[in-house]
């Protein structure tokens, strides 16, 4: 089987990309694993938005998912629960959250 004969990006699978359009790890691998587990397209979309919000919040603190601390995650949860999401708009922190692409779900062949 040739490499291109198999589907590398599953239907509905988000892909996290950095400013250079390269996959962001471990986010992309986690999305791929979740897709292989058969997560629903809408579930994957929800996961993608949560990851986008979390990475945006962490960027305002000068962190990413690999160096986030428990304090960072508790602060994120506190802001999510209180509804103050001013950190969702990118700020000039120098550390931008990844972009997320979501593969469209294909309809079943008839």
C-alpha positions as a Markdown table, in Angstrom:
| # | Residue | x | y | z |
|---|---|---|---|---|
| 1 | Unk | 0.0 | 0.0 | 0.0 |
| 2 | Unk | 1.4 | 3.4 | -0.9 |
| 3 | Unk | 1.5 | 6.1 | 1.7 |
| 4 | Unk | -1.0 | 8.2 | -0.1 |
| 5 | Unk | -3.4 | 5.3 | -0.5 |
| 6 | Unk | -4.6 | 5.7 | 3.1 |
| 7 | Unk | -6.4 | 8.6 | 4.6 |
| 8 | Unk | -3.9 | 10.5 | 6.9 |
| 9 | Unk | -6.4 | 13.1 | 8.1 |
| 10 | Unk | -9.6 | 11.5 | 9.2 |
| 11 | Unk | -13.0 | 13.1 | 8.6 |
| 12 | Unk | -13.6 | 15.9 | 11.1 |
| 13 | Unk | -10.1 | 15.6 | 12.7 |
| 14 | Unk | -8.7 | 19.0 | 13.9 |
| 15 | Unk | -5.1 | 19.7 | 13.1 |
| 16 | Unk | -3.2 | 22.3 | 15.2 |
| 17 | Unk | -0.7 | 24.3 | 13.1 |
| 18 | Unk | 1.9 | 26.9 | 14.2 |
| 19 | Unk | 2.6 | 30.2 | 12.5 |
| 20 | Unk | 4.8 | 28.3 | 10.0 |
| 21 | Unk | 1.9 | 26.0 | 9.1 |
| 22 | Unk | 3.6 | 23.0 | 10.8 |
| 23 | Unk | 1.7 | 20.6 | 13.1 |
| 24 | Unk | 1.9 | 21.4 | 16.8 |
| 25 | Unk | 2.7 | 18.5 | 19.0 |
| 26 | Unk | 1.4 | 16.9 | 21.2 |
| 27 | Unk | -1.9 | 18.5 | 20.1 |
| 28 | Unk | -2.0 | 17.1 | 16.6 |
| 29 | Unk | -1.2 | 13.6 | 17.8 |
| 30 | Unk | -3.9 | 13.8 | 20.5 |
| 31 | Unk | -6.5 | 14.9 | 17.9 |
| 32 | Unk | -5.4 | 12.0 | 15.6 |
| 33 | Unk | -5.6 | 9.5 | 18.5 |
| 34 | Unk | -9.1 | 10.8 | 19.4 |
| 35 | Unk | -10.2 | 10.5 | 15.8 |
| 36 | Unk | -8.9 | 6.9 | 15.6 |
| 37 | Unk | -11.0 | 6.2 | 18.7 |
| 38 | Unk | -14.0 | 7.1 | 16.7 |
| 39 | Unk | -15.0 | 10.3 | 18.3 |
| 40 | Unk | -18.0 | 12.0 | 16.7 |
| 41 | Unk | -17.2 | 15.0 | 14.4 |
| 42 | Unk | -19.1 | 17.4 | 16.7 |
| 43 | Unk | -17.2 | 16.1 | 19.7 |
| 44 | Unk | -13.9 | 16.7 | 17.8 |
| 45 | Unk | -15.0 | 20.2 | 16.9 |
| 46 | Unk | -15.8 | 20.9 | 20.6 |
| 47 | Unk | -12.3 | 19.5 | 21.6 |
| 48 | Unk | -10.7 | 21.8 | 19.0 |
| 49 | Unk | -12.4 | 24.9 | 20.4 |
| 50 | Unk | -11.4 | 24.0 | 24.0 |
| 51 | Unk | -7.8 | 23.5 | 22.9 |
| 52 | Unk | -7.9 | 26.8 | 21.0 |
| 53 | Unk | -9.2 | 28.6 | 24.1 |
| 54 | Unk | -6.7 | 26.9 | 26.4 |
| 55 | Unk | -3.7 | 27.7 | 24.2 |
| 56 | Unk | -4.9 | 31.3 | 23.8 |
| 57 | Unk | -5.1 | 31.6 | 27.5 |
| 58 | Unk | -1.7 | 30.0 | 28.1 |
| 59 | Unk | -0.1 | 32.3 | 25.5 |
| 60 | Unk | -1.2 | 35.4 | 27.5 |
| 61 | Unk | 0.7 | 33.8 | 30.4 |
| 62 | Unk | 3.8 | 33.1 | 28.3 |
| 63 | Unk | 3.3 | 29.4 | 28.3 |
| 64 | Unk | 2.2 | 26.5 | 26.0 |
| 65 | Unk | 0.6 | 23.2 | 26.8 |
| 66 | Unk | 3.9 | 21.5 | 27.4 |
| 67 | Unk | 5.0 | 23.9 | 30.2 |
| 68 | Unk | 1.7 | 24.8 | 31.7 |
| 69 | Unk | 1.5 | 24.4 | 35.5 |
| 70 | Unk | -1.3 | 23.4 | 37.7 |
| 71 | Unk | -1.7 | 27.1 | 38.7 |
| 72 | Unk | -2.2 | 27.9 | 35.0 |
| 73 | Unk | -4.8 | 25.3 | 34.5 |
| 74 | Unk | -6.7 | 26.3 | 37.7 |
| 75 | Unk | -6.6 | 30.0 | 36.5 |
| 76 | Unk | -8.0 | 28.9 | 33.1 |
| 77 | Unk | -10.8 | 26.9 | 34.7 |
| 78 | Unk | -11.6 | 29.9 | 37.0 |
| 79 | Unk | -11.9 | 32.2 | 34.0 |
| 80 | Unk | -13.9 | 29.7 | 32.0 |
| 81 | Unk | -16.4 | 29.2 | 34.9 |
| 82 | Unk | -16.8 | 33.0 | 35.5 |
| 83 | Unk | -17.3 | 33.8 | 31.8 |
| 84 | Unk | -14.5 | 36.3 | 31.5 |
| 85 | Unk | -12.9 | 35.4 | 28.2 |
| 86 | Unk | -11.0 | 38.5 | 27.3 |
| 87 | Unk | -7.9 | 36.3 | 26.8 |
| 88 | Unk | -9.6 | 34.7 | 23.8 |
| 89 | Unk | -8.6 | 37.7 | 21.6 |
| 90 | Unk | -4.9 | 37.3 | 20.8 |
| 91 | Unk | -2.7 | 39.8 | 22.5 |
| 92 | Unk | 0.8 | 41.0 | 21.6 |
| 93 | Unk | 2.4 | 38.4 | 23.8 |
| 94 | Unk | 4.9 | 37.1 | 21.3 |
| 95 | Unk | 3.5 | 33.6 | 21.7 |
| 96 | Unk | 0.5 | 33.0 | 19.6 |
| 97 | Unk | -1.9 | 30.0 | 20.0 |
| 98 | Unk | -1.9 | 27.5 | 17.2 |
| 99 | Unk | -4.4 | 27.8 | 14.4 |
| 100 | Unk | -6.8 | 24.9 | 14.1 |
| 101 | Unk | -8.0 | 23.4 | 10.9 |
| 102 | Unk | -10.9 | 21.0 | 11.0 |
| 103 | Unk | -11.2 | 18.4 | 8.3 |
| 104 | Unk | -14.8 | 18.5 | 6.9 |
| 105 | Unk | -16.9 | 15.4 | 7.5 |
| 106 | Unk | -17.5 | 13.6 | 4.2 |
| 107 | Unk | -20.9 | 12.3 | 3.4 |
| 108 | Unk | -21.3 | 8.6 | 3.0 |
| 109 | Unk | -21.2 | 7.3 | -0.6 |
| 110 | Unk | -24.6 | 6.3 | -1.8 |
